[in-house]
Amino acid sequence: MSVSADAPSSLPRLLLRAGSRLADVILPPRCLSCRETTASHANLCVACWQQLSLIERPYCEKLGIPFVYDHGEGMVSAQAIADPPAYGRARAAARYEGAAIELVHRLKYGDRVEIAPFMGRLMAQAGQDLLAGADMLVPIPLHRLRLWRRRFNQAALLAREISGRSGVAYQPLLLGRSRRTAHQVGLSRKERARNVQGAFTVSPGARPAIKDKRIVLVDDVLTSGATGEAAARALLRAGAANVDMLVFARVATPIE
């Protein structure tokens, strides 16, 4: 009896499919946000998809905030011109509202790490222009005490997922958090900036790996931009050629 040359490589795929079907029977697929039954694993139900406001062009090429009207290719908002961020460009997969808030909270505070691949997939799509020219992905780090309590860094999980999809190197140890900061929730824009000022450092040993590199910072949410600003400045002081910002969701009121 002849055996196909594809048989050894096909068998694992067949077993995976069979295992997936068995899992669907034992553990029916559920929405990552509301937990309603869905057609497939690691996805959203129709209702939650409708609540997810994906950010697509036209948007400000600097801040990634959507425009109400299409002003033409490469347009930059007045906000970006008047108050340019330390990072070069920012991109977000979705606006921070509806299902996006639920997903972020479930990942960060509910230990739902299985949500990270879904979020990372959308981020890789949203940040294609940043990733195309990037040398490395650097997640926003947590202070060691907060990391110990939470047991994982959600930004690192997302960066690892994006790295697997884009091929851009994942570098979680180049940027450190030198002091513990208060939670940013409830703080004003100025208070947020003061809270994270000087909070990020690059060790002398990490500087050669950063020098002249194009870096994409990764985080789950961008609100005022203060955290990204502080982290970008630390990397730029260490010699990075360019720093961009990629997040899952951002606070973004569409610009006229």
N, C-alpha and C positions, 0 to 999 in steps of 0.2 A: 504494500500500500504506500503510495507516495504521500509525502507531507509537504505542505506549502512552506516556502521559506519565510512567509509572514506569520506562521503559526506561533512561534515563541513570543513575538512582539504583540500579537493580537490577543493572546490569552489574558495578559494583565488588564487590557482594556475591557474585555468581556466580563472579567471578574468584577471590575469596578462598576460597570453598568449594572450587573446583577446585584451587587451590594447596594448601589444607589436605589434600585427599585425596591429592594427589601427594606431599606431605611425609610422609603416613602410609605410603606405599609405599616411598619412599626412606629415610626415617628413622622407623621404627615408634615409636609412643608408648611411653614408658618411665616407670616410677614415679619420682617426684621423690626418693624416699627410697632405695629398694633397687635401682633401675634395672631391675626386671623389666618385661616387656612389659605394657602396660595397654590398655584400650579407647579411651582418649582422651589427648591431650596435656595437660601441666600438671596432672597429677592423681596420686593414690596408687593402688597396687594394693589389692586387697581385704585382704590380710594386713597391710599397713601402716596402712590405715584402722582396722583392728581394734586396732592398737597405739596409735592416737592417742586420748588421753583428753581429749575436749572438756569444757570446764567450762560447765555449764549450771546454772540455778537448780534447787534452792535454794542460795544462797551468801550469805556476809556482804556486805551492801550497801556496806560501807566498803572491805574488803580484797579482795573478789572470791574468797575461798577457799571452796570448796564445803562445805556442811553434809552430814553423814551423813543427818540427818532434816530434814524440812521444819518449820521453827519458825514459819512464817507470813511474810507479806509484809513487807519492809522491815527484817528482823531484822539486828542488828549483833552480831558476836562479842564475847566477853569480851576477847579479845586486842586488838581494835580500840579498845575502851573504855579498857583499861588503858594501851595504848601507841599512841595515834593517830598516824598518819603526817602529814607536812607536806602531802602531796597530799590532795585531797578523797576521791577514790574510785579504786580500781584494778580493771581488768578484764583478763582474759587469755583467749585462745582455747582454750588447752589446758594441761594439767599438763605440767611439764618432765620427761618420761619417755618411754621407747620411741621411737616415730617422731618425736616432737617434738624430741628431742635431736638426732637424725640430721639433721632438716631445718635446725635452727639452725646446726649445725656445717658442713653442706654450703654454706649461704649465706655464713656468716661467714668460714670458713677455706678452703673449697673453691672460692671464686669462682663459685658456682653462682647467679648473679643471676637466672636464670630461675625460681627458686623464690619470689622475692619476691611476684609477683602472687597465687600460691596462698595464701601466708601472710597477705598483706594482705587478701584476701577474707575469710578466717576472722576476722581481727581486726576488720574493719569490722562483721561480724555480731555478734561478741561485745561490741563497744563501742557498740552503737546508742544506749543511753541517755546515754552520755557525749557522743557526736558530735551528738546532737540539739540540745544547748544550747551547743555549742562555737563559738568565734570563729576558732580557728586550731589547727593541728597543728604541734608543735615537736619534731623528733627530738632524742634525746640525742646531743650532738656528740662526735666523736672529736678528740683532740689532733692538731694538724696533722702531726706526725711519724708518728703511727700511721695517719692518713688517707693520707699519702704512700706508706707501705709497703703498706697494704691496697688502695689505689686507689679505694675506695668506702666509704661509711658505710652499713652494713646498716640502721640505724634510719632513715636518710633515705630509702632505697629503699622501706621499708615505709610510712613516712609519706606518701610521694608516691602510692603505690598506694591507701592509705586515702582520701586527698584526692580522687582521681579517682572513687572509688566513693561518697563521702559528700557531696562538694561543699564540705567544710570547707577553708578556705584552708591551703595548705602554706607554712610559714615556716621554712626551714632555717637562716637566718642570724641569728636574733634572740638565740640562746643560744650562748655560746662556751665553750671549754674552755681555761682560763687556764694550766694546768700539766699536765704529763704524769703520769699516775698508774700505779702498778703494776697488773698484772692482778689481778682480784678472786678468781680461782679459788684455793682453798686457804686463804683468809683467814677468820678468825672474824668474827662479826657486828660486834664492836667494831673489829677491824682494818679491815674494809670501810668502816665509817663514818669512821674516821680517814683512810683512804686517799683518799677523795673529798671530804673536808671542804674547802670553799673552792675546789674545782676548777672550778666553773662561774661564769661572769660574764655580765652584760648590759652592753653598752657604753652610754654616755649617749645616743648617737644612736638606740639601739633602744628606749629607755624609752617614748617617746610611743606607739609601736606596740603596746606591751605593756600600758600603763596601762588598768586597768578591764576587761581582756579575760579571757574564759574560755578557758583553754588546756588542750589535751590533749597531754601528753608521750608520745612514742612510742619504744619500745625493743623489742629482740627477746626478752629474757629478764628476769624479775624474780626475784631470789633472796632476799637479805636485805632489799632495798628501799633500801639505802644510796645507790645512785646516783640513783634517783628522788627520794629525800628531798633530797639536795644540790641537784639541778637544780631541784626545785620551790621550795626556799627562795630560790634566786637569782631566780627569776621572780616570786615573791611580794614579795621586797624591791624589785624593780623596778616594782611597782605592779599586778601581775596581780590580778584579782578572785578567780580560782579556778584551781587547777591539778589536773587529774586525770591518771591514768596508764593507758596502754593498751599491752599487750605481747602478743607471740604466745604465749609460754609462761611459766609461773611455777612455782616450787617451792611445792607446796601439799599438805599432808597434810590430808585432810578433817576438819572439826571436828565433834565430837559435838553 
